[in-house]
Amino acid sequence: MTEGGRLVFKAEVYAETPQAVYLEGVYVAPERRGGGYGLRCLSQLTRGLLRRSDPVCLLVNELNVAARAFYRKAGYRQRAVYDTIFLRK
């Protein structure tokens, strides 16, 4: 979503199947954080996606406390913990 040509909210549907939808790249512009704007946008997006598939999933870095709190407010719950491994060529 943009306002005045500036990006204020985005979330990318990374993958969508009848069994699950995966979101990534959720972004709320810094000046819009903390006022409920991102929560309303993500909640509306999630409601629409849940009409097509259940569940809606996303990954978040466990050290990102603010993001985890944001997702909890939007109704998401932690279901599992994963490790990320980066391989060098």
N, C-alpha and C positions, 0 to 999 in steps of 0.2 A: 504494500500500500504506500502510496506517495501522497505528499501534501506540498503544494507549491514547488513541485519538481524534486523534492527531497524524499529519500526513502525513510519511512518511519516505522514500518513493520514488514517483516517477511518471514516465511517459513516454507521450506522446500519439501515437497512430497518426494522422498528418495525412492520409495518402492510402494506399489499398491497391488494387493491381491485380494480375493474374496476373504482370505483368512486373516489378513493384517495390513495395516498401513504404517509405513515408517516415515517419520519426519526427521529432518535435520536442518541445520542452518537457520535456526530461529533467531531473529534479530529484532530488537526494539531500539530505536534511536535513543541515545543517552538523555536527551532533553525530555523524552517521554517516559522514561523509566520511573517507577514508584508511584505513578498516578492512576494506575488501573487500566491504562490504554492498551498495553500489551496483553494484559489478562483478558480483556474483552475480545481483542482480535483472536488470540489463540483459542479461547473458549468457543467463539463462533465457528472458527475453522474446524475445531475438533468435533463439534456437534454435527456439522455437515459431513465430515468424514465418517463418523460413526453410523450414519444412515447407509453407508455403502460397505462398511467393513467393521468388524469388531475383533480385535482391539486396534487402537491407535497407539503406536510405540514411538519412543525417541530415546536417544542415548545422551547422557550428560556426564561430564567429568565430575567424579565424586568430590573433588576439591572445590568445585564451583558452588559454594554455599548459596549464593544469591540466585543462581539459575535453578538449583534444586528447590528452593523455597518458592520460586515463581511457578514451577511446574506443579508442585503440590497444591498451590492455590488454584491452579487451573483444573485440578481433579486427577492429576497423574499420581501414580504410586510406584514406588520402587519395587521391582519384581525380581531383579537379579543384579549381580555384579560381574563385570567382565574386565579382563586385562587387555590392554592394547599393546601390541608388539610391533616395533618398526624394524624391518629387515634392511640391511645394506646390501647393495649389489657387489 
